[in-house]
Amino acid sequence: MKNSSFILLFFFFVSCIDPYQVELDKGAQLLTIDGIITSIPQVHSIRLTRSDTYGSVFQGLVRPVTGATVIVRDDLGNVTFFPQNNGDPGRYDSPANFATVIGRSYTLQIQTVEGKVYTSFPERVESVPEIKDLTYQVIKIPVEGEINPKSGVQLIASLDDPADQNNFYLWRNNPSVYVLKTRPDLFTPRPSDANPSRDPQPKDCCNTCFRSELVGNQSLFIAQDDNFNGLNTRLPVGFIEDDGLRFIQTYRVDLRQMSVSQEAYRFLRLVKQQTEISGSVFDPPPANIRGNMISLDDPEEEVLGYFIAGAERKKRIYINGADLDFRQNVAIIPDDCRLVEGAQINPPIDWNP
C-alpha cells in the first residue's frame, strides 16, 4: 500500500512540470562578401550570402543573395558588370577575359534588390613573382586515441622575393585531378525482394577514372616578406590530405600564388588566428573581424568578408603516389568509378604527367 501511494505521488509531481520556453534573440542577417579578382584572364566570381536567424531547427543558416547589381570599378573609371550566375544562386561572374592590371586600384560596388548600396575600399594590385619551383613532402599528423596518424602532402614553393617592395602573399589550390581506382567487382546492391541475401553483383565497368575535385587547405597559407625581403625563399604553401584515394596513383594540382594588399593580409591573418584556436590559455581572444566593405546607407551596419584584388601566378605539379614515403590504407569504393561525383573515364586534354 505504501509503494502504491509513493507511485501515485511521483506521477502527481511529474505531471505538474511545464516545459520551459527558451526565447532566443534573433541574430542579425549579415551580408557576407567573398571574392577575389586577379591578373589572370578568366571568369572571376563574387559570392554574396546573408547569415540567417536561428530557428527551431538549424536549416538555412546561410542564404544566397540574389538579384543584386554587382560591378567592379577601377581607378580610371572603367566599370565591369558581374552578372548573376543563374545556375549558382548568390554567385556573380565577370566576363571570361576579365583581369586586373598591376598598379591599378579596384573597388567593388553592390546594390541589393532592396535598394541598399555597399562598397569596398579601393584595393591596389601589386606584382607577384613567379613560382620558380614547386615540390612536396609527406606530413604525418598524430591523432589522439588512434594508432594510425592522419597524413597528407605539403606543397613547398620556391620564389625570388622582390627587394623593391613590401610583398604580401596568399596561396590557394585550383581544382585538382587524380586517377581514381574503384572496385566494381565488389558491388553489392541494397537488400530487396529480388536479392534478399545481399549477394554481390559485379559490374562490368569501370575501375579507373579521372576525378576532379577542389580540395581546401586545412589552414590559410599566407606570408609577408619581412624576414625574406629580396631573397630566394622556400615556403609551405598548401596541404592536401590523404583520404586513401587521392594518392593511389597520380595526382595533379595547380597552385595559385597571389599578391594581396597589406590590409587584406591583416584581415586574412586574423581569420587564420581565429580558425586555428585550439582552446588553450595561449589562444588569442576572439575578435570581431571587419572586412573592407561598408554600407553607404548605414555606416554602422556590419558587413562580413573581404573583396581582394591582386596579381597571380600559377604552377602545376604531378605527384606520383608510389614516390610518397607514407600513404594511408587504400579506401574501397565498391562501384563503377563513373558514379563517383566529379569522375569521368577520359583524362583531361592537358593531362601530361
TAMOGI-V951735 format. One record per residue. N is the residue number from 0. RES is the residue in one small letter. PHI is phi in degrees with one decimal (999 if undefined). NEAR is the number of other C-alpha atoms within 12 Angstrom. Layout:
n->N res->RES phi->PHI near->NEAR
n->N res->RES phi->PHI near->NEAR
This chain:
n->0 res->m phi->999 near->7
n->1 res->k phi->-62.8 near->8
n->2 res->n phi->-63.2 near->9
n->3 res->s phi->-65.7 near->10
n->4 res->s phi->-64.0 near->11
n->5 res->f phi->-64.6 near->12
n->6 res->i phi->-65.9 near->13
n->7 res->l phi->-63.7 near->14
n->8 res->l phi->-65.0 near->14
n->9 res->f phi->-62.2 near->14
n->10 res->f phi->-68.5 near->13
n->11 res->f phi->-64.2 near->12
n->12 res->f phi->-69.2 near->12
n->13 res->v phi->-63.2 near->12
n->14 res->s phi->-70.3 near->11
n->15 res->c phi->-92.1 near->10
n->16 res->i phi->-86.4 near->10
n->17 res->d phi->-95.4 near->8
n->18 res->p phi->-65.0 near->8
n->19 res->y phi->-91.0 near->6
n->20 res->q phi->-86.8 near->7
n->21 res->v phi->-91.0 near->8
n->22 res->e phi->-106.7 near->9
n->23 res->l phi->-106.2 near->10
n->24 res->d phi->-65.9 near->9
n->25 res->k phi->-70.7 near->13
n->26 res->g phi->-76.2 near->13
n->27 res->a phi->-70.2 near->18
n->28 res->q phi->-89.7 near->22
n->29 res->l phi->-91.5 near->27
n->30 res->l phi->-73.8 near->35
n->31 res->t phi->-124.0 near->35
n->32 res->i phi->-114.4 near->37
n->33 res->d phi->-136.6 near->30
n->34 res->g phi->-162.4 near->35
n->35 res->i phi->-132.1 near->40
n->36 res->i phi->-117.0 near->44
n->37 res->t phi->-136.8 near->40
n->38 res->s phi->-83.3 near->34
n->39 res->i phi->-88.1 near->25
n->40 res->p phi->-64.3 near->18
n->41 res->q phi->-173.0 near->18
n->42 res->v phi->-78.8 near->25
n->43 res->h phi->-106.3 near->33
n->44 res->s phi->-119.5 near->35
n->45 res->i phi->-115.6 near->40
n->46 res->r phi->-110.1 near->37
n->47 res->l phi->-116.7 near->41
n->48 res->t phi->-136.0 near->31
n->49 res->r phi->-138.3 near->28
n->50 res->s phi->-67.0 near->26
n->51 res->d phi->-99.2 near->22
n->52 res->t phi->-81.4 near->20
n->53 res->y phi->-77.3 near->18
n->54 res->g phi->-123.3 near->15
n->55 res->s phi->-72.0 near->13
n->56 res->v phi->-131.8 near->9
n->57 res->f phi->-87.9 near->11
n->58 res->q phi->-130.1 near->12
n->59 res->g phi->66.7 near->16
n->60 res->l phi->-69.7 near->19
n->61 res->v phi->-126.9 near->22
n->62 res->r phi->-118.8 near->21
n->63 res->p phi->-68.5 near->30
n->64 res->v phi->-98.2 near->33
n->65 res->t phi->-112.2 near->28
n->66 res->g phi->76.7 near->23
n->67 res->a phi->-83.1 near->31
n->68 res->t phi->-101.6 near->31
n->69 res->v phi->-123.5 near->37
n->70 res->i phi->-134.8 near->31
n->71 res->v phi->-121.3 near->43
n->72 res->r phi->-118.6 near->28
n->73 res->d phi->-96.1 near->29
n->74 res->d phi->-73.6 near->21
n->75 res->l phi->-96.4 near->14
n->76 res->g phi->92.1 near->13
n->77 res->n phi->-71.3 near->17
n->78 res->v phi->-116.6 near->19
n->79 res->t phi->-121.1 near->28
n->80 res->f phi->-85.7 near->27
n->81 res->f phi->-111.3 near->33
n->82 res->p phi->-66.0 near->29
n->83 res->q phi->-69.8 near->28
n->84 res->n phi->-83.8 near->26
n->85 res->n phi->-68.9 near->13
n->86 res->g phi->-88.3 near->11
n->87 res->d phi->-141.8 near->18
n->88 res->p phi->-54.4 near->23
n->89 res->g phi->92.9 near->32
n->90 res->r phi->-105.2 near->31
n->91 res->y phi->-125.1 near->37
n->92 res->d phi->-110.9 near->32
n->93 res->s phi->-78.4 near->30
n->94 res->p phi->-59.5 near->22
n->95 res->a phi->-63.7 near->16
n->96 res->n phi->-106.1 near->16
n->97 res->f phi->-69.9 near->23
n->98 res->a phi->-156.0 near->28
n->99 res->t phi->-77.7 near->38
n->100 res->v phi->-120.3 near->27
n->101 res->i phi->-60.4 near->26
n->102 res->g phi->96.6 near->22
n->103 res->r phi->-87.9 near->25
n->104 res->s phi->-115.1 near->31
n->105 res->y phi->-130.2 near->37
n->106 res->t phi->-127.9 near->36
n->107 res->l phi->-94.5 near->42
n->108 res->q phi->-128.3 near->33
n->109 res->i phi->-133.1 near->39
n->110 res->q phi->-126.0 near->27
n->111 res->t phi->-81.4 near->26
n->112 res->v phi->-65.4 near->13
n->113 res->e phi->-79.9 near->14
n->114 res->g phi->93.3 near->14
n->115 res->k phi->-79.7 near->20
n->116 res->v phi->-115.9 near->26
n->117 res->y phi->-127.0 near->35
n->118 res->t phi->-144.3 near->32
n->119 res->s phi->-96.5 near->37
n->120 res->f phi->-76.0 near->28
n->121 res->p phi->-61.2 near->28
n->122 res->e phi->-114.8 near->38
n->123 res->r phi->-88.1 near->32
n->124 res->v phi->-94.1 near->35
n->125 res->e phi->-106.7 near->32
n->126 res->s phi->-69.5 near->31
n->127 res->v phi->-134.8 near->36
n->128 res->p phi->-71.7 near->31
n->129 res->e phi->-75.3 near->25
n->130 res->i phi->-86.1 near->32
n->131 res->k phi->-71.0 near->21
n->132 res->d phi->-153.9 near->23
n->133 res->l phi->-132.9 near->30
n->134 res->t phi->-124.8 near->28
n->135 res->y phi->-153.6 near->30
n->136 res->q phi->-149.6 near->27
n->137 res->v phi->-83.4 near->29
n->138 res->i phi->-117.4 near->25
n->139 res->k phi->-103.6 near->22
n->140 res->i phi->-122.3 near->21
n->141 res->p phi->-60.4 near->13
n->142 res->v phi->-119.6 near->11
n->143 res->e phi->-61.5 near->9
n->144 res->g phi->84.0 near->7
n->145 res->e phi->-115.2 near->9
n->146 res->i phi->-75.0 near->9
n->147 res->n phi->-89.9 near->15
n->148 res->p phi->-79.4 near->21
n->149 res->k phi->-74.5 near->23
n->150 res->s phi->-155.2 near->28
n->151 res->g phi->-176.0 near->33
n->152 res->v phi->-106.9 near->40
n->153 res->q phi->-94.9 near->31
n->154 res->l phi->-86.1 near->37
n->155 res->i phi->-128.4 near->29
n->156 res->a phi->-106.3 near->36
n->157 res->s phi->-111.1 near->24
n->158 res->l phi->-149.1 near->29
n->159 res->d phi->-101.1 near->23
n->160 res->d phi->-75.0 near->32
n->161 res->p phi->-65.6 near->24
n->162 res->a phi->-88.3 near->17
n->163 res->d phi->-93.9 near->13
n->164 res->q phi->-154.2 near->20
n->165 res->n phi->-89.6 near->24
n->166 res->n phi->-105.4 near->36
n->167 res->f phi->-129.4 near->38
n->168 res->y phi->-118.8 near->44
n->169 res->l phi->-135.9 near->41
n->170 res->w phi->-119.1 near->39
n->171 res->r phi->-140.7 near->34
n->172 res->n phi->-99.8 near->34
n->173 res->n phi->-80.0 near->25
n->174 res->p phi->-54.2 near->22
n->175 res->s phi->-97.5 near->32
n->176 res->v phi->-132.4 near->38
n->177 res->y phi->-146.7 near->38
n->178 res->v phi->-76.2 near->36
n->179 res->l phi->-100.7 near->42
n->180 res->k phi->-110.2 near->34
n->181 res->t phi->-128.6 near->32
n->182 res->r phi->-124.6 near->29
n->183 res->p phi->-65.3 near->27
n->184 res->d phi->-69.8 near->23
n->185 res->l phi->-100.6 near->22
n->186 res->f phi->-60.9 near->24
n->187 res->t phi->-133.0 near->22
n->188 res->p phi->-70.4 near->21
n->189 res->r phi->-65.1 near->14
n->190 res->p phi->-58.7 near->13
n->191 res->s phi->-150.1 near->11
n->192 res->d phi->-62.6 near->9
n->193 res->a phi->-78.0 near->10
n->194 res->n phi->-141.6 near->13
n->195 res->p phi->-69.4 near->12
n->196 res->s phi->-92.0 near->13
n->197 res->r phi->56.8 near->15
n->198 res->d phi->-72.5 near->16
n->199 res->p phi->-60.6 near->19
n->200 res->q phi->-130.7 near->20
n->201 res->p phi->-54.9 near->18
n->202 res->k phi->-96.9 near->21
n->203 res->d phi->-74.5 near->14
n->204 res->c phi->-151.4 near->21
n->205 res->c phi->-142.7 near->28
n->206 res->n phi->-107.9 near->29
n->207 res->t phi->-130.4 near->29
n->208 res->c phi->-135.5 near->33
n->209 res->f phi->-117.3 near->34
n->210 res->r phi->-107.4 near->34
n->211 res->s phi->-109.3 near->29
n->212 res->e phi->-155.0 near->25
n->213 res->l phi->-98.0 near->22
n->214 res->v phi->-100.0 near->29
n->215 res->g phi->-77.4 near->20
n->216 res->n phi->-68.0 near->25
n->217 res->q phi->-76.2 near->21
n->218 res->s phi->-152.1 near->27
n->219 res->l phi->-79.4 near->27
n->220 res->f phi->-106.8 near->33
n->221 res->i phi->-135.5 near->34
n->222 res->a phi->-162.3 near->33
n->223 res->q phi->-122.5 near->31
n->224 res->d phi->-93.6 near->29
n->225 res->d phi->-57.3 near->17
n->226 res->n phi->-97.1 near->17
n->227 res->f phi->-141.3 near->22
n->228 res->n phi->-58.8 near->20
n->229 res->g phi->77.8 near->19
n->230 res->l phi->-115.9 near->18
n->231 res->n phi->-80.8 near->21
n->232 res->t phi->-143.0 near->26
n->233 res->r phi->-119.3 near->23
n->234 res->l phi->-134.2 near->32
n->235 res->p phi->-69.8 near->32
n->236 res->v phi->-128.6 near->38
n->237 res->g phi->-176.5 near->36
n->238 res->f phi->-146.0 near->33
n->239 res->i phi->-119.0 near->41
n->240 res->e phi->-70.8 near->30
n->241 res->d phi->-85.8 near->29
n->242 res->d phi->-103.3 near->21
n->243 res->g phi->88.5 near->24
n->244 res->l phi->-119.8 near->32
n->245 res->r phi->-66.9 near->41
n->246 res->f phi->-115.5 near->38
n->247 res->i phi->-65.0 near->28
n->248 res->q phi->-133.7 near->26
n->249 res->t phi->-113.5 near->30
n->250 res->y phi->-127.6 near->37
n->251 res->r phi->-124.8 near->38
n->252 res->v phi->-144.6 near->39
n->253 res->d phi->-105.1 near->31
n->254 res->l phi->-94.1 near->40
n->255 res->r phi->-103.5 near->37
n->256 res->q phi->-110.1 near->42
n->257 res->m phi->-122.3 near->42
n->258 res->s phi->-87.5 near->45
n->259 res->v phi->-132.0 near->40
n->260 res->s phi->-74.0 near->38
n->261 res->q phi->-61.8 near->28
n->262 res->e phi->-66.1 near->26
n->263 res->a phi->-65.3 near->39
n->264 res->y phi->-62.3 near->34
n->265 res->r phi->-61.4 near->24
n->266 res->f phi->-62.3 near->30
n->267 res->l phi->-64.0 near->33
n->268 res->r phi->-64.9 near->27
n->269 res->l phi->-65.4 near->25
n->270 res->v phi->-61.5 near->27
n->271 res->k phi->-61.1 near->24
n->272 res->q phi->-61.4 near->24
n->273 res->q phi->-68.8 near->21
n->274 res->t phi->-75.3 near->20
n->275 res->e phi->-104.2 near->19
n->276 res->i phi->-62.6 near->18
n->277 res->s phi->-104.4 near->13
n->278 res->g phi->95.7 near->13
n->279 res->s phi->-90.5 near->9
n->280 res->v phi->-69.7 near->8
n->281 res->f phi->-91.8 near->10
n->282 res->d phi->-67.4 near->14
n->283 res->p phi->-69.7 near->17
n->284 res->p phi->-66.1 near->17
n->285 res->p phi->-57.2 near->16
n->286 res->a phi->-124.1 near->16
n->287 res->n phi->-85.4 near->14
n->288 res->i phi->-87.9 near->24
n->289 res->r phi->-94.8 near->26
n->290 res->g phi->-91.3 near->32
n->291 res->n phi->-108.4 near->36
n->292 res->m phi->-105.9 near->37
n->293 res->i phi->-133.9 near->33
n->294 res->s phi->-92.7 near->28
n->295 res->l phi->-76.5 near->20
n->296 res->d phi->-84.7 near->17
n->297 res->d phi->-145.1 near->14
n->298 res->p phi->-57.6 near->16
n->299 res->e phi->-84.6 near->11
n->300 res->e phi->-66.2 near->21
n->301 res->e phi->-84.6 near->26
n->302 res->v phi->-119.8 near->33
n->303 res->l phi->-96.0 near->31
n->304 res->g phi->92.7 near->32
n->305 res->y phi->-151.2 near->38
n->306 res->f phi->-99.4 near->45
n->307 res->i phi->-113.5 near->45
n->308 res->a phi->-125.2 near->47
n->309 res->g phi->-156.7 near->42
n->310 res->a phi->-101.4 near->38
n->311 res->e phi->-146.9 near->36
n->312 res->r phi->-127.8 near->30
n->313 res->k phi->-123.8 near->28
n->314 res->k phi->-145.3 near->30
n->315 res->r phi->-103.9 near->29
n->316 res->i phi->-139.2 near->30
n->317 res->y phi->-105.8 near->29
n->318 res->i phi->-116.2 near->33
n->319 res->n phi->-88.9 near->24
n->320 res->g phi->-57.7 near->29
n->321 res->a phi->-66.5 near->16
n->322 res->d phi->-85.9 near->18
n->323 res->l phi->-77.4 near->25
n->324 res->d phi->-83.7 near->17
n->325 res->f phi->-154.8 near->24
n->326 res->r phi->-136.8 near->30
n->327 res->q phi->-72.6 near->28
n->328 res->n phi->-59.2 near->17
n->329 res->v phi->-65.0 near->20
n->330 res->a phi->-82.3 near->18
n->331 res->i phi->-104.6 near->22
n->332 res->i phi->-114.3 near->24
n->333 res->p phi->-82.7 near->25
n->334 res->d phi->-163.7 near->28
n->335 res->d phi->-61.8 near->30
n->336 res->c phi->-64.6 near->32
n->337 res->r phi->-67.9 near->28
n->338 res->l phi->-87.1 near->24
n->339 res->v phi->-80.5 near->26
n->340 res->e phi->-57.0 near->15
n->341 res->g phi->82.3 near->22
n->342 res->a phi->-105.6 near->27
n->343 res->q phi->-148.8 near->25
n->344 res->i phi->-68.6 near->23
n->345 res->n phi->-86.7 near->21
n->346 res->p phi->-72.9 near->23
n->347 res->p phi->-59.3 near->19
n->348 res->i phi->-64.3 near->9
n->349 res->d phi->-102.5 near->10
n->350 res->w phi->-71.4 near->20
n->351 res->n phi->-150.9 near->15
n->352 res->p phi->-61.1 near->19
